[in-house]
Amino acid sequence: MHLDRVRRLLLPEPGRMAATLAEHRAIQAAISANKADEADRAMRRHIAVVTDGLVAFEREHPDFFGP
């Protein structure tokens, strides 16, 4: 449920959907190539981007997430 909420909040930002797709493709390519370290780095980068976006959204809309 929370992940779906994050998607709905962040994906409408211009360029975010294309960037997310590229991040997911990088993760998938590394997994398919059996490159665990590369997959780990790609996943961590993706999670960091999502986290940064969520933190920025929260700063801009402090009441959105409740008390």
CHARMM-style PDB file with segment names, atoms N, HN, CA, C and O in Angstrom:
ATOM      1  N   MET     1       0.820  -1.183   0.000  1.00  0.00      PROA
ATOM      2  CA  MET     1       0.000   0.000   0.000  1.00  0.00      PROA
ATOM      3  C   MET     1       0.871   1.257   0.000  1.00  0.00      PROA
ATOM      4  O   MET     1       0.603   2.201  -0.743  1.00  0.00      PROA
ATOM      5  N   HSD     2       1.904   1.267   0.826  1.00  0.00      PROA
ATOM      6  HN  HSD     2       2.122   0.501   1.430  1.00  0.00      PROA
ATOM      7  CA  HSD     2       2.765   2.452   0.889  1.00  0.00      PROA
ATOM      8  C   HSD     2       3.534   2.647  -0.415  1.00  0.00      PROA
ATOM      9  O   HSD     2       3.709   3.775  -0.874  1.00  0.00      PROA
ATOM     10  N   LEU     3       3.989   1.552  -1.006  1.00  0.00      PROA
ATOM     11  HN  LEU     3       3.847   0.635  -0.633  1.00  0.00      PROA
ATOM     12  CA  LEU     3       4.721   1.655  -2.266  1.00  0.00      PROA
ATOM     13  C   LEU     3       3.823   2.225  -3.357  1.00  0.00      PROA
ATOM     14  O   LEU     3       4.270   3.044  -4.161  1.00  0.00      PROA
ATOM     15  N   ASP     4       2.578   1.806  -3.392  1.00  0.00      PROA
ATOM     16  HN  ASP     4       2.216   1.141  -2.739  1.00  0.00      PROA
ATOM     17  CA  ASP     4       1.642   2.339  -4.379  1.00  0.00      PROA
ATOM     18  C   ASP     4       1.444   3.837  -4.165  1.00  0.00      PROA
ATOM     19  O   ASP     4       1.347   4.596  -5.129  1.00  0.00      PROA
ATOM     20  N   ARG     5       1.387   4.252  -2.928  1.00  0.00      PROA
ATOM     21  HN  ARG     5       1.467   3.635  -2.146  1.00  0.00      PROA
ATOM     22  CA  ARG     5       1.229   5.679  -2.619  1.00  0.00      PROA
ATOM     23  C   ARG     5       2.436   6.470  -3.110  1.00  0.00      PROA
ATOM     24  O   ARG     5       2.286   7.555  -3.671  1.00  0.00      PROA
ATOM     25  N   VAL     6       3.629   5.926  -2.898  1.00  0.00      PROA
ATOM     26  HN  VAL     6       3.750   5.044  -2.443  1.00  0.00      PROA
ATOM     27  CA  VAL     6       4.846   6.594  -3.362  1.00  0.00      PROA
ATOM     28  C   VAL     6       4.817   6.739  -4.881  1.00  0.00      PROA
ATOM     29  O   VAL     6       5.137   7.800  -5.416  1.00  0.00      PROA
ATOM     30  N   ARG     7       4.434   5.675  -5.566  1.00  0.00      PROA
ATOM     31  HN  ARG     7       4.174   4.812  -5.131  1.00  0.00      PROA
ATOM     32  CA  ARG     7       4.342   5.736  -7.033  1.00  0.00      PROA
ATOM     33  C   ARG     7       3.406   6.846  -7.478  1.00  0.00      PROA
ATOM     34  O   ARG     7       3.727   7.623  -8.377  1.00  0.00      PROA
ATOM     35  N   ARG     8       2.264   6.909  -6.850  1.00  0.00      PROA
ATOM     36  HN  ARG     8       2.004   6.278  -6.119  1.00  0.00      PROA
ATOM     37  CA  ARG     8       1.275   7.916  -7.246  1.00  0.00      PROA
ATOM     38  C   ARG     8       1.748   9.341  -6.944  1.00  0.00      PROA
ATOM     39  O   ARG     8       1.350  10.288  -7.623  1.00  0.00      PROA
ATOM     40  N   LEU     9       2.582   9.487  -5.943  1.00  0.00      PROA
ATOM     41  HN  LEU     9       2.905   8.718  -5.391  1.00  0.00      PROA
ATOM     42  CA  LEU     9       3.091  10.816  -5.586  1.00  0.00      PROA
ATOM     43  C   LEU     9       4.234  11.257  -6.487  1.00  0.00      PROA
ATOM     44  O   LEU     9       4.302  12.424  -6.874  1.00  0.00      PROA
ATOM     45  N   LEU    10       5.132  10.337  -6.826  1.00  0.00      PROA
ATOM     46  HN  LEU    10       5.077   9.389  -6.512  1.00  0.00      PROA
ATOM     47  CA  LEU    10       6.367  10.722  -7.490  1.00  0.00      PROA
ATOM     48  C   LEU    10       6.372  10.541  -9.003  1.00  0.00      PROA
ATOM     49  O   LEU    10       7.012  11.324  -9.705  1.00  0.00      PROA
ATOM     50  N   LEU    11       5.689   9.546  -9.518  1.00  0.00      PROA
ATOM     51  HN  LEU    11       5.169   8.910  -8.947  1.00  0.00      PROA
ATOM     52  CA  LEU    11       5.747   9.280 -10.952  1.00  0.00      PROA
ATOM     53  C   LEU    11       5.211  10.407 -11.837  1.00  0.00      PROA
ATOM     54  O   LEU    11       5.692  10.564 -12.959  1.00  0.00      PROA
ATOM     55  N   PRO    12       4.244  11.192 -11.383  1.00  0.00      PROA
ATOM     56  CA  PRO    12       3.765  12.274 -12.255  1.00  0.00      PROA
ATOM     57  C   PRO    12       4.787  13.391 -12.507  1.00  0.00      PROA
ATOM     58  O   PRO    12       4.584  14.209 -13.404  1.00  0.00      PROA
ATOM     59  N   GLU    13       5.862  13.439 -11.747  1.00  0.00      PROA
ATOM     60  HN  GLU    13       6.027  12.774 -11.018  1.00  0.00      PROA
ATOM     61  CA  GLU    13       6.876  14.466 -11.968  1.00  0.00      PROA
ATOM     62  C   GLU    13       7.466  14.295 -13.362  1.00  0.00      PROA
ATOM     63  O   GLU    13       7.738  13.169 -13.777  1.00  0.00      PROA
ATOM     64  N   PRO    14       7.669  15.388 -14.090  1.00  0.00      PROA
ATOM     65  CA  PRO    14       8.212  15.292 -15.447  1.00  0.00      PROA
ATOM     66  C   PRO    14       9.528  14.495 -15.477  1.00  0.00      PROA
ATOM     67  O   PRO    14      10.459  14.787 -14.726  1.00  0.00      PROA
ATOM     68  N   GLY    15       9.585  13.502 -16.342  1.00  0.00      PROA
ATOM     69  HN  GLY    15       8.829  13.265 -16.952  1.00  0.00      PROA
ATOM     70  CA  GLY    15      10.787  12.704 -16.505  1.00  0.00      PROA
ATOM     71  C   GLY    15      10.944  11.559 -15.535  1.00  0.00      PROA
ATOM     72  O   GLY    15      11.797  10.693 -15.732  1.00  0.00      PROA
ATOM     73  N   ARG    16      10.133  11.538 -14.484  1.00  0.00      PROA
ATOM     74  HN  ARG    16       9.440  12.242 -14.324  1.00  0.00      PROA
ATOM     75  CA  ARG    16      10.319  10.504 -13.460  1.00  0.00      PROA
ATOM     76  C   ARG    16       9.962   9.111 -13.967  1.00  0.00      PROA
ATOM     77  O   ARG    16      10.650   8.145 -13.639  1.00  0.00      PROA
ATOM     78  N   MET    17       8.910   8.992 -14.753  1.00  0.00      PROA
ATOM     79  HN  MET    17       8.351   9.777 -15.020  1.00  0.00      PROA
ATOM     80  CA  MET    17       8.519   7.668 -15.224  1.00  0.00      PROA
ATOM     81  C   MET    17       9.608   7.070 -16.128  1.00  0.00      PROA
ATOM     82  O   MET    17       9.943   5.893 -15.997  1.00  0.00      PROA
ATOM     83  N   ALA    18      10.149   7.864 -17.025  1.00  0.00      PROA
ATOM     84  HN  ALA    18       9.877   8.820 -17.131  1.00  0.00      PROA
ATOM     85  CA  ALA    18      11.221   7.387 -17.907  1.00  0.00      PROA
ATOM     86  C   ALA    18      12.466   7.024 -17.098  1.00  0.00      PROA
ATOM     87  O   ALA    18      13.125   6.024 -17.381  1.00  0.00      PROA
ATOM     88  N   ALA    19      12.780   7.827 -16.106  1.00  0.00      PROA
ATOM     89  HN  ALA    19      12.244   8.640 -15.876  1.00  0.00      PROA
ATOM     90  CA  ALA    19      13.945   7.546 -15.263  1.00  0.00      PROA
ATOM     91  C   ALA    19      13.738   6.260 -14.464  1.00  0.00      PROA
ATOM     92  O   ALA    19      14.658   5.454 -14.321  1.00  0.00      PROA
ATOM     93  N   THR    20      12.528   6.077 -13.946  1.00  0.00      PROA
ATOM     94  HN  THR    20      11.781   6.731 -14.062  1.00  0.00      PROA
ATOM     95  CA  THR    20      12.218   4.863 -13.196  1.00  0.00      PROA
ATOM     96  C   THR    20      12.351   3.637 -14.090  1.00  0.00      PROA
ATOM     97  O   THR    20      12.908   2.618 -13.680  1.00  0.00      PROA
ATOM     98  N   LEU    21      11.843   3.738 -15.302  1.00  0.00      PROA
ATOM     99  HN  LEU    21      11.391   4.565 -15.636  1.00  0.00      PROA
ATOM    100  CA  LEU    21      11.959   2.623 -16.241  1.00  0.00      PROA
ATOM    101  C   LEU    21      13.428   2.297 -16.515  1.00  0.00      PROA
ATOM    102  O   LEU    21      13.809   1.127 -16.541  1.00  0.00      PROA
ATOM    103  N   ALA    22      14.243   3.314 -16.716  1.00  0.00      PROA
ATOM    104  HN  ALA    22      13.933   4.265 -16.696  1.00  0.00      PROA
ATOM    105  CA  ALA    22      15.679   3.095 -16.951  1.00  0.00      PROA
ATOM    106  C   ALA    22      16.344   2.454 -15.737  1.00  0.00      PROA
ATOM    107  O   ALA    22      17.190   1.571 -15.882  1.00  0.00      PROA
ATOM    108  N   GLU    23      15.967   2.893 -14.551  1.00  0.00      PROA
ATOM    109  HN  GLU    23      15.280   3.610 -14.433  1.00  0.00      PROA
ATOM    110  CA  GLU    23      16.526   2.308 -13.323  1.00  0.00      PROA
ATOM    111  C   GLU    23      16.135   0.835 -13.208  1.00  0.00      PROA
ATOM    112  O   GLU    23      16.966  -0.007 -12.868  1.00  0.00      PROA
ATOM    113  N   HSD    24      14.882   0.532 -13.488  1.00  0.00      PROA
ATOM    114  HN  HSD    24      14.207   1.217 -13.764  1.00  0.00      PROA
ATOM    115  CA  HSD    24      14.417  -0.859 -13.415  1.00  0.00      PROA
ATOM    116  C   HSD    24      15.112  -1.721 -14.467  1.00  0.00      PROA
ATOM    117  O   HSD    24      15.468  -2.869 -14.197  1.00  0.00      PROA
ATOM    118  N   ARG    25      15.303  -1.169 -15.660  1.00  0.00      PROA
ATOM    119  HN  ARG    25      15.014  -0.237 -15.879  1.00  0.00      PROA
ATOM    120  CA  ARG    25      15.998  -1.926 -16.714  1.00  0.00      PROA
ATOM    121  C   ARG    25      17.444  -2.208 -16.324  1.00  0.00      PROA
ATOM    122  O   ARG    25      17.962  -3.289 -16.604  1.00  0.00      PROA
ATOM    123  N   ALA    26      18.090  -1.257 -15.688  1.00  0.00      PROA
ATOM    124  HN  ALA    26      17.669  -0.379 -15.461  1.00  0.00      PROA
ATOM    125  CA  ALA    26      19.474  -1.469 -15.244  1.00  0.00      PROA
ATOM    126  C   ALA    26      19.533  -2.581 -14.197  1.00  0.00      PROA
ATOM    127  O   ALA    26      20.435  -3.419 -14.230  1.00  0.00      PROA
ATOM    128  N   ILE    27      18.595  -2.588 -13.291  1.00  0.00      PROA
ATOM    129  HN  ILE    27      17.863  -1.907 -13.264  1.00  0.00      PROA
ATOM    130  CA  ILE    27      18.532  -3.641 -12.266  1.00  0.00      PROA
ATOM    131  C   ILE    27      18.322  -4.993 -12.933  1.00  0.00      PROA
ATOM    132  O   ILE    27      19.028  -5.958 -12.639  1.00  0.00      PROA
ATOM    133  N   GLN    28      17.345  -5.055 -13.832  1.00  0.00      PROA
ATOM    134  HN  GLN    28      16.771  -4.272 -14.070  1.00  0.00      PROA
ATOM    135  CA  GLN    28      17.025  -6.313 -14.510  1.00  0.00      PROA
ATOM    136  C   GLN    28      18.197  -6.808 -15.353  1.00  0.00      PROA
ATOM    137  O   GLN    28      18.483  -8.005 -15.370  1.00  0.00      PROA
ATOM    138  N   ALA    29      18.872  -5.908 -16.047  1.00  0.00      PROA
ATOM    139  HN  ALA    29      18.639  -4.935 -16.034  1.00  0.00      PROA
ATOM    140  CA  ALA    29      20.006  -6.300 -16.879  1.00  0.00      PROA
ATOM    141  C   ALA    29      21.133  -6.881 -16.031  1.00  0.00      PROA
ATOM    142  O   ALA    29      21.752  -7.874 -16.411  1.00  0.00      PROA
ATOM    143  N   ALA    30      21.394  -6.267 -14.898  1.00  0.00      PROA
ATOM    144  HN  ALA    30      20.891  -5.460 -14.590  1.00  0.00      PROA
ATOM    145  CA  ALA    30      22.449  -6.769 -14.017  1.00  0.00      PROA
ATOM    146  C   ALA    30      22.083  -8.137 -13.453  1.00  0.00      PROA
ATOM    147  O   ALA    30      22.939  -9.017 -13.356  1.00  0.00      PROA
ATOM    148  N   ILE    31      20.834  -8.320 -13.087  1.00  0.00      PROA
ATOM    149  HN  ILE    31      20.138  -7.606 -13.166  1.00  0.00      PROA
ATOM    150  CA  ILE    31      20.389  -9.622 -12.583  1.00  0.00      PROA
ATOM    151  C   ILE    31      20.507 -10.673 -13.683  1.00  0.00      PROA
ATOM    152  O   ILE    31      21.010 -11.771 -13.443  1.00  0.00      PROA
ATOM    153  N   SER    32      20.045 -10.340 -14.886  1.00  0.00      PROA
ATOM    154  HN  SER    32      19.637  -9.448 -15.081  1.00  0.00      PROA
ATOM    155  CA  SER    32      20.107 -11.282 -16.006  1.00  0.00      PROA
ATOM    156  C   SER    32      21.533 -11.676 -16.352  1.00  0.00      PROA
ATOM    157  O   SER    32      21.785 -12.792 -16.806  1.00  0.00      PROA
ATOM    158  N   ALA    33      22.465 -10.754 -16.134  1.00  0.00      PROA
ATOM    159  HN  ALA    33      22.261  -9.848 -15.765  1.00  0.00      PROA
ATOM    160  CA  ALA    33      23.870 -11.009 -16.435  1.00  0.00      PROA
ATOM    161  C   ALA    33      24.599 -11.647 -15.248  1.00  0.00      PROA
ATOM    162  O   ALA    33      25.817 -11.820 -15.282  1.00  0.00      PROA
ATOM    163  N   ASN    34      23.851 -11.991 -14.210  1.00  0.00      PROA
ATOM    164  HN  ASN    34      22.861 -11.851 -14.183  1.00  0.00      PROA
ATOM    165  CA  ASN    34      24.448 -12.580 -12.998  1.00  0.00      PROA
ATOM    166  C   ASN    34      25.523 -11.690 -12.381  1.00  0.00      PROA
ATOM    167  O   ASN    34      26.538 -12.176 -11.881  1.00  0.00      PROA
ATOM    168  N   LYS    35      25.289 -10.401 -12.423  1.00  0.00      PROA
ATOM    169  HN  LYS    35      24.465 -10.007 -12.829  1.00  0.00      PROA
ATOM    170  CA  LYS    35      26.218  -9.431 -11.838  1.00  0.00      PROA
ATOM    171  C   LYS    35      25.593  -8.892 -10.557  1.00  0.00      PROA
ATOM    172  O   LYS    35      24.992  -7.818 -10.533  1.00  0.00      PROA
ATOM    173  N   ALA    36      25.754  -9.669  -9.503  1.00  0.00      PROA
ATOM    174  HN  ALA    36      26.242 -10.542  -9.522  1.00  0.00      PROA
ATOM    175  CA  ALA    36      25.102  -9.342  -8.230  1.00  0.00      PROA
ATOM    176  C   ALA    36      25.524  -7.985  -7.684  1.00  0.00      PROA
ATOM    177  O   ALA    36      24.686  -7.221  -7.206  1.00  0.00      PROA
ATOM    178  N   ASP    37      26.818  -7.677  -7.752  1.00  0.00      PROA
ATOM    179  HN  ASP    37      27.499  -8.298  -8.141  1.00  0.00      PROA
ATOM    180  CA  ASP    37      27.281  -6.389  -7.219  1.00  0.00      PROA
ATOM    181  C   ASP    37      26.693  -5.219  -8.004  1.00  0.00      PROA
ATOM    182  O   ASP    37      26.304  -4.203  -7.429  1.00  0.00      PROA
ATOM    183  N   GLU    38      26.634  -5.379  -9.316  1.00  0.00      PROA
ATOM    184  HN  GLU    38      26.950  -6.205  -9.783  1.00  0.00      PROA
ATOM    185  CA  GLU    38      26.060  -4.331 -10.162  1.00  0.00      PROA
ATOM    186  C   GLU    38      24.555  -4.183  -9.889  1.00  0.00      PROA
ATOM    187  O   GLU    38      24.036  -3.068  -9.827  1.00  0.00      PROA
ATOM    188  N   ALA    39      23.872  -5.303  -9.730  1.00  0.00      PROA
ATOM    189  HN  ALA    39      24.293  -6.208  -9.781  1.00  0.00      PROA
ATOM    190  CA  ALA    39      22.440  -5.258  -9.419  1.00  0.00      PROA
ATOM    191  C   ALA    39      22.207  -4.574  -8.071  1.00  0.00      PROA
ATOM    192  O   ALA    39      21.281  -3.779  -7.916  1.00  0.00      PROA
ATOM    193  N   ASP    40      23.054  -4.895  -7.112  1.00  0.00      PROA
ATOM    194  HN  ASP    40      23.806  -5.542  -7.237  1.00  0.00      PROA
ATOM    195  CA  ASP    40      22.949  -4.285  -5.789  1.00  0.00      PROA
ATOM    196  C   ASP    40      23.135  -2.775  -5.883  1.00  0.00      PROA
ATOM    197  O   ASP    40      22.364  -2.019  -5.292  1.00  0.00      PROA
ATOM    198  N   ARG    41      24.139  -2.335  -6.614  1.00  0.00      PROA
ATOM    199  HN  ARG    41      24.765  -2.949  -7.094  1.00  0.00      PROA
ATOM    200  CA  ARG    41      24.377  -0.888  -6.768  1.00  0.00      PROA
ATOM    201  C   ARG    41      23.210  -0.212  -7.477  1.00  0.00      PROA
ATOM    202  O   ARG    41      22.776   0.868  -7.076  1.00  0.00      PROA
ATOM    203  N   ALA    42      22.699  -0.850  -8.537  1.00  0.00      PROA
ATOM    204  HN  ALA    42      23.051  -1.728  -8.863  1.00  0.00      PROA
ATOM    205  CA  ALA    42      21.586  -0.269  -9.284  1.00  0.00      PROA
ATOM    206  C   ALA    42      20.339  -0.165  -8.398  1.00  0.00      PROA
ATOM    207  O   ALA    42      19.622   0.834  -8.440  1.00  0.00      PROA
ATOM    208  N   MET    43      20.096  -1.182  -7.616  1.00  0.00      PROA
ATOM    209  HN  MET    43      20.678  -1.994  -7.582  1.00  0.00      PROA
ATOM    210  CA  MET    43      18.924  -1.160  -6.726  1.00  0.00      PROA
ATOM    211  C   MET    43      19.087  -0.091  -5.652  1.00  0.00      PROA
ATOM    212  O   MET    43      18.146   0.640  -5.345  1.00  0.00      PROA
ATOM    213  N   ARG    44      20.269  -0.007  -5.091  1.00  0.00      PROA
ATOM    214  HN  ARG    44      21.034  -0.601  -5.339  1.00  0.00      PROA
ATOM    215  CA  ARG    44      20.509   1.024  -4.065  1.00  0.00      PROA
ATOM    216  C   ARG    44      20.354   2.438  -4.637  1.00  0.00      PROA
ATOM    217  O   ARG    44      19.813   3.324  -3.976  1.00  0.00      PROA
ATOM    218  N   ARG    45      20.837   2.642  -5.884  1.00  0.00      PROA
ATOM    219  HN  ARG    45      21.276   1.921  -6.421  1.00  0.00      PROA
ATOM    220  CA  ARG    45      20.663   3.956  -6.529  1.00  0.00      PROA
ATOM    221  C   ARG    45      19.181   4.254  -6.702  1.00  0.00      PROA
ATOM    222  O   ARG    45      18.726   5.363  -6.421  1.00  0.00      PROA
ATOM    223  N   HSD    46      18.443   3.272  -7.158  1.00  0.00      PROA
ATOM    224  HN  HSD    46      18.813   2.371  -7.386  1.00  0.00      PROA
ATOM    225  CA  HSD    46      16.999   3.457  -7.372  1.00  0.00      PROA
ATOM    226  C   HSD    46      16.293   3.803  -6.059  1.00  0.00      PROA
ATOM    227  O   HSD    46      15.512   4.752  -6.000  1.00  0.00      PROA
ATOM    228  N   ILE    47      16.568   3.040  -5.027  1.00  0.00      PROA
ATOM    229  HN  ILE    47      17.203   2.269  -5.075  1.00  0.00      PROA
ATOM    230  CA  ILE    47      15.942   3.301  -3.724  1.00  0.00      PROA
ATOM    231  C   ILE    47      16.327   4.688  -3.207  1.00  0.00      PROA
ATOM    232  O   ILE    47      15.496   5.378  -2.618  1.00  0.00      PROA
ATOM    233  N   ALA    48      17.576   5.100  -3.420  1.00  0.00      PROA
ATOM    234  HN  ALA    48      18.251   4.539  -3.899  1.00  0.00      PROA
ATOM    235  CA  ALA    48      18.015   6.426  -2.980  1.00  0.00      PROA
ATOM    236  C   ALA    48      17.251   7.523  -3.718  1.00  0.00      PROA
ATOM    237  O   ALA    48      16.858   8.519  -3.112  1.00  0.00      PROA
ATOM    238  N   VAL    49      17.040   7.345  -5.017  1.00  0.00      PROA
ATOM    239  HN  VAL    49      17.360   6.535  -5.509  1.00  0.00      PROA
ATOM    240  CA  VAL    49      16.286   8.336  -5.793  1.00  0.00      PROA
ATOM    241  C   VAL    49      14.850   8.427  -5.271  1.00  0.00      PROA
ATOM    242  O   VAL    49      14.318   9.522  -5.088  1.00  0.00      PROA
ATOM    243  N   VAL    50      14.233   7.277  -5.034  1.00  0.00      PROA
ATOM    244  HN  VAL    50      14.666   6.388  -5.182  1.00  0.00      PROA
ATOM    245  CA  VAL    50      12.861   7.264  -4.521  1.00  0.00      PROA
ATOM    246  C   VAL    50      12.805   7.923  -3.144  1.00  0.00      PROA
ATOM    247  O   VAL    50      11.921   8.735  -2.873  1.00  0.00      PROA
ATOM    248  N   THR    51      13.740   7.574  -2.289  1.00  0.00      PROA
ATOM    249  HN  THR    51      14.459   6.914  -2.509  1.00  0.00      PROA
ATOM    250  CA  THR    51      13.774   8.152  -0.943  1.00  0.00      PROA
ATOM    251  C   THR    51      13.977   9.657  -0.994  1.00  0.00      PROA
ATOM    252  O   THR    51      13.287  10.403  -0.299  1.00  0.00      PROA
ATOM    253  N   ASP    52      14.916  10.104  -1.808  1.00  0.00      PROA
ATOM    254  HN  ASP    52      15.477   9.497  -2.372  1.00  0.00      PROA
ATOM    255  CA  ASP    52      15.159  11.545  -1.946  1.00  0.00      PROA
ATOM    256  C   ASP    52      13.906  12.269  -2.447  1.00  0.00      PROA
ATOM    257  O   ASP    52      13.570  13.351  -1.964  1.00  0.00      PROA
ATOM    258  N   GLY    53      13.225  11.666  -3.413  1.00  0.00      PROA
ATOM    259  HN  GLY    53      13.498  10.787  -3.805  1.00  0.00      PROA
ATOM    260  CA  GLY    53      12.005  12.267  -3.936  1.00  0.00      PROA
ATOM    261  C   GLY    53      10.920  12.346  -2.888  1.00  0.00      PROA
ATOM    262  O   GLY    53      10.192  13.336  -2.806  1.00  0.00      PROA
ATOM    263  N   LEU    54      10.814  11.311  -2.095  1.00  0.00      PROA
ATOM    264  HN  LEU    54      11.405  10.507  -2.162  1.00  0.00      PROA
ATOM    265  CA  LEU    54       9.801  11.287  -1.044  1.00  0.00      PROA
ATOM    266  C   LEU    54      10.106  12.315   0.044  1.00  0.00      PROA
ATOM    267  O   LEU    54       9.198  12.980   0.544  1.00  0.00      PROA
ATOM    268  N   VAL    55      11.367  12.445   0.407  1.00  0.00      PROA
ATOM    269  HN  VAL    55      12.105  11.906   0.001  1.00  0.00      PROA
ATOM    270  CA  VAL    55      11.766  13.443   1.410  1.00  0.00      PROA
ATOM    271  C   VAL    55      11.467  14.849   0.887  1.00  0.00      PROA
ATOM    272  O   VAL    55      10.957  15.693   1.624  1.00  0.00      PROA
ATOM    273  N   ALA    56      11.785  15.096  -0.383  1.00  0.00      PROA
ATOM    274  HN  ALA    56      12.199  14.410  -0.982  1.00  0.00      PROA
ATOM    275  CA  ALA    56      11.502  16.413  -0.971  1.00  0.00      PROA
ATOM    276  C   ALA    56       9.999  16.679  -1.004  1.00  0.00      PROA
ATOM    277  O   ALA    56       9.553  17.789  -0.712  1.00  0.00      PROA
ATOM    278  N   PHE    57       9.222  15.656  -1.361  1.00  0.00      PROA
ATOM    279  HN  PHE    57       9.584  14.754  -1.597  1.00  0.00      PROA
ATOM    280  CA  PHE    57       7.767  15.807  -1.384  1.00  0.00      PROA
ATOM    281  C   PHE    57       7.242  16.133   0.016  1.00  0.00      PROA
ATOM    282  O   PHE    57       6.385  17.001   0.181  1.00  0.00      PROA
ATOM    283  N   GLU    58       7.763  15.433   1.008  1.00  0.00      PROA
ATOM    284  HN  GLU    58       8.460  14.729   0.873  1.00  0.00      PROA
ATOM    285  CA  GLU    58       7.319  15.679   2.383  1.00  0.00      PROA
ATOM    286  C   GLU    58       7.659  17.103   2.827  1.00  0.00      PROA
ATOM    287  O   GLU    58       6.872  17.739   3.529  1.00  0.00      PROA
ATOM    288  N   ARG    59       8.820  17.599   2.422  1.00  0.00      PROA
ATOM    289  HN  ARG    59       9.459  17.082   1.852  1.00  0.00      PROA
ATOM    290  CA  ARG    59       9.194  18.981   2.777  1.00  0.00      PROA
ATOM    291  C   ARG    59       8.216  19.977   2.160  1.00  0.00      PROA
ATOM    292  O   ARG    59       7.829  20.959   2.793  1.00  0.00      PROA
ATOM    293  N   GLU    60       7.825  19.708   0.916  1.00  0.00      PROA
ATOM    294  HN  GLU    60       8.140  18.910   0.402  1.00  0.00      PROA
ATOM    295  CA  GLU    60       6.920  20.615   0.213  1.00  0.00      PROA
ATOM    296  C   GLU    60       5.478  20.499   0.703  1.00  0.00      PROA
ATOM    297  O   GLU    60       4.708  21.454   0.606  1.00  0.00      PROA
ATOM    298  N   HSD    61       5.115  19.324   1.232  1.00  0.00      PROA
ATOM    299  HN  HSD    61       5.741  18.548   1.310  1.00  0.00      PROA
ATOM    300  CA  HSD    61       3.742  19.065   1.668  1.00  0.00      PROA
ATOM    301  C   HSD    61       3.762  18.421   3.061  1.00  0.00      PROA
ATOM    302  O   HSD    61       3.403  17.252   3.200  1.00  0.00      PROA
ATOM    303  N   PRO    62       4.177  19.168   4.091  1.00  0.00      PROA
ATOM    304  CA  PRO    62       4.362  18.575   5.422  1.00  0.00      PROA
ATOM    305  C   PRO    62       3.091  17.990   6.043  1.00  0.00      PROA
ATOM    306  O   PRO    62       3.174  17.078   6.866  1.00  0.00      PROA
ATOM    307  N   ASP    63       1.935  18.494   5.668  1.00  0.00      PROA
ATOM    308  HN  ASP    63       1.867  19.235   5.000  1.00  0.00      PROA
ATOM    309  CA  ASP    63       0.699  17.992   6.270  1.00  0.00      PROA
ATOM    310  C   ASP    63       0.154  16.756   5.559  1.00  0.00      PROA
ATOM    311  O   ASP    63      -0.791  16.133   6.044  1.00  0.00      PROA
ATOM    312  N   PHE    64       0.723  16.402   4.444  1.00  0.00      PROA
ATOM    313  HN  PHE    64       1.490  16.908   4.050  1.00  0.00      PROA
ATOM    314  CA  PHE    64       0.210  15.296   3.645  1.00  0.00      PROA
ATOM    315  C   PHE    64       0.297  13.958   4.369  1.00  0.00      PROA
ATOM    316  O   PHE    64      -0.561  13.094   4.185  1.00  0.00      PROA
ATOM    317  N   PHE    65       1.324  13.785   5.186  1.00  0.00      PROA
ATOM    318  HN  PHE    65       2.020  14.487   5.335  1.00  0.00      PROA
ATOM    319  CA  PHE    65       1.563  12.507   5.849  1.00  0.00      PROA
ATOM    320  C   PHE    65       1.018  12.452   7.266  1.00  0.00      PROA
ATOM    321  O   PHE    65       1.254  11.480   7.984  1.00  0.00      PROA
ATOM    322  N   GLY    66       0.307  13.465   7.666  1.00  0.00      PROA
ATOM    323  HN  GLY    66       0.116  14.254   7.083  1.00  0.00      PROA
ATOM    324  CA  GLY    66      -0.302  13.462   8.998  1.00  0.00      PROA
ATOM    325  C   GLY    66       0.640  13.978  10.069  1.00  0.00      PROA
ATOM    326  O   GLY    66       1.759  14.402   9.781  1.00  0.00      PROA
ATOM    327  N   PRO    67       0.160  13.935  11.339  1.00  0.00      PROA
ATOM    328  CA  PRO    67       0.948  14.495  12.445  1.00  0.00      PROA
ATOM    329  C   PRO    67       2.205  13.712  12.734  1.00  0.00      PROA
ATOM    330  OT1 PRO    67       2.962  14.070  13.637  1.00  0.00      PROA
TER     331      PRO     67
END
